[in-house]
Every structure is written in C-alpha cells, then in structure tokens.
C-alpha cells in the first residue's frame, strides 16, 4: 500500500475521472456507472 501512496504523491499513478456527481445525483451516477466508460465516476463533496 505504501508503494501506491508513493506513486500517487509522485504523480506516476493517475486515473481518468469521467464524471463527478453530487450526493443528490446518486441515481444518475449509478446509471452512468452501469454503462461502458473509460474513467471513474466519483461523488463530489458539497462542502466548500
């Protein structure tokens, strides 16, 4: 696990985020997640 954290902090481990949704949009996010995609579907915080 330390190796993964090192790669993230060094910028050598990257992932594509296809879309981000608020928690209120959870149904839309799950529908999007069920379709073929190239990146991650994530939830964003509404906190500033």
C-alpha atoms as an extended CHARMM CRD file, in Angstrom:
* protein
*
        48  EXT
         1         1  UNK       CA              0.0000000000        0.0000000000        0.0000000000  PROA      1               0.0000000000
         2         2  UNK       CA              2.8790000000        2.3720000000        0.7000000000  PROA      2               0.0000000000
         3         3  UNK       CA              4.0430000000        1.9070000000       -2.8830000000  PROA      3               0.0000000000
         4         4  UNK       CA              0.6590000000        3.0210000000       -4.2000000000  PROA      4               0.0000000000
         5         5  UNK       CA              0.6460000000        6.1170000000       -1.9700000000  PROA      5               0.0000000000
         6         6  UNK       CA              4.1620000000        6.9490000000       -3.1320000000  PROA      6               0.0000000000
         7         7  UNK       CA              3.1310000000        6.6600000000       -6.7740000000  PROA      7               0.0000000000
         8         8  UNK       CA              0.1550000000        8.9570000000       -6.1840000000  PROA      8               0.0000000000
         9         9  UNK       CA              2.2420000000       11.5940000000       -4.4040000000  PROA      9               0.0000000000
        10        10  UNK       CA              4.9380000000       11.4250000000       -7.1130000000  PROA      10              0.0000000000
        11        11  UNK       CA              2.3140000000       11.7790000000       -9.8520000000  PROA      11              0.0000000000
        12        12  UNK       CA              3.2120000000        8.4960000000      -11.5300000000  PROA      12              0.0000000000
        13        13  UNK       CA             -0.1310000000        6.8410000000      -10.7640000000  PROA      13              0.0000000000
        14        14  UNK       CA             -3.0230000000        8.6040000000      -12.4580000000  PROA      14              0.0000000000
        15        15  UNK       CA             -6.5900000000        7.7760000000      -13.3040000000  PROA      15              0.0000000000
        16        16  UNK       CA             -9.1280000000        9.4190000000      -15.5600000000  PROA      16              0.0000000000
        17        17  UNK       CA            -12.2800000000       10.7790000000      -13.9300000000  PROA      17              0.0000000000
        18        18  UNK       CA            -15.1150000000       10.6030000000      -16.3950000000  PROA      18              0.0000000000
        19        19  UNK       CA            -17.7390000000       12.3620000000      -14.2830000000  PROA      19              0.0000000000
        20        20  UNK       CA            -18.4160000000       13.6790000000      -10.8240000000  PROA      20              0.0000000000
        21        21  UNK       CA            -21.7970000000       13.9250000000       -9.1750000000  PROA      21              0.0000000000
        22        22  UNK       CA            -23.2060000000       15.4310000000       -6.0090000000  PROA      22              0.0000000000
        23        23  UNK       CA            -24.7340000000       13.0430000000       -3.4990000000  PROA      23              0.0000000000
        24        24  UNK       CA            -28.1540000000       14.3100000000       -4.5250000000  PROA      24              0.0000000000
        25        25  UNK       CA            -27.4610000000       12.9630000000       -8.0390000000  PROA      25              0.0000000000
        26        26  UNK       CA            -26.7630000000        9.4240000000       -6.8200000000  PROA      26              0.0000000000
        27        27  UNK       CA            -29.3360000000        7.7740000000       -9.1280000000  PROA      27              0.0000000000
        28        28  UNK       CA            -27.8430000000        9.4490000000      -12.2010000000  PROA      28              0.0000000000
        29        29  UNK       CA            -24.3430000000        8.4760000000      -11.0410000000  PROA      29              0.0000000000
        30        30  UNK       CA            -25.3390000000        4.8250000000      -10.6520000000  PROA      30              0.0000000000
        31        31  UNK       CA            -26.9730000000        4.8130000000      -14.0820000000  PROA      31              0.0000000000
        32        32  UNK       CA            -23.8110000000        6.2980000000      -15.6010000000  PROA      32              0.0000000000
        33        33  UNK       CA            -21.6750000000        3.7620000000      -13.7510000000  PROA      33              0.0000000000
        34        34  UNK       CA            -23.6570000000        0.8760000000      -15.2630000000  PROA      34              0.0000000000
        35        35  UNK       CA            -22.7770000000        1.9660000000      -18.8190000000  PROA      35              0.0000000000
        36        36  UNK       CA            -19.4700000000        1.3230000000      -20.5740000000  PROA      36              0.0000000000
        37        37  UNK       CA            -16.9690000000        4.0380000000      -19.6860000000  PROA      37              0.0000000000
        38        38  UNK       CA            -13.2810000000        4.8670000000      -19.7090000000  PROA      38              0.0000000000
        39        39  UNK       CA            -12.8990000000        6.5910000000      -16.3450000000  PROA      39              0.0000000000
        40        40  UNK       CA            -14.0480000000        6.7650000000      -12.7710000000  PROA      40              0.0000000000
        41        41  UNK       CA            -17.4100000000        8.0190000000      -11.6030000000  PROA      41              0.0000000000
        42        42  UNK       CA            -16.9870000000        9.8770000000       -8.3160000000  PROA      42              0.0000000000
        43        43  UNK       CA            -19.0870000000       11.7830000000       -5.8150000000  PROA      43              0.0000000000
        44        44  UNK       CA            -18.0690000000       15.3390000000       -5.0170000000  PROA      44              0.0000000000
        45        45  UNK       CA            -18.4900000000       16.9930000000       -1.6700000000  PROA      45              0.0000000000
        46        46  UNK       CA            -20.8120000000       19.9310000000       -1.3250000000  PROA      46              0.0000000000
        47        47  UNK       CA            -18.5950000000       21.3680000000        1.4200000000  PROA      47              0.0000000000
        48        48  UNK       CA            -16.5980000000       24.4560000000        0.4080000000  PROA      48              0.0000000000
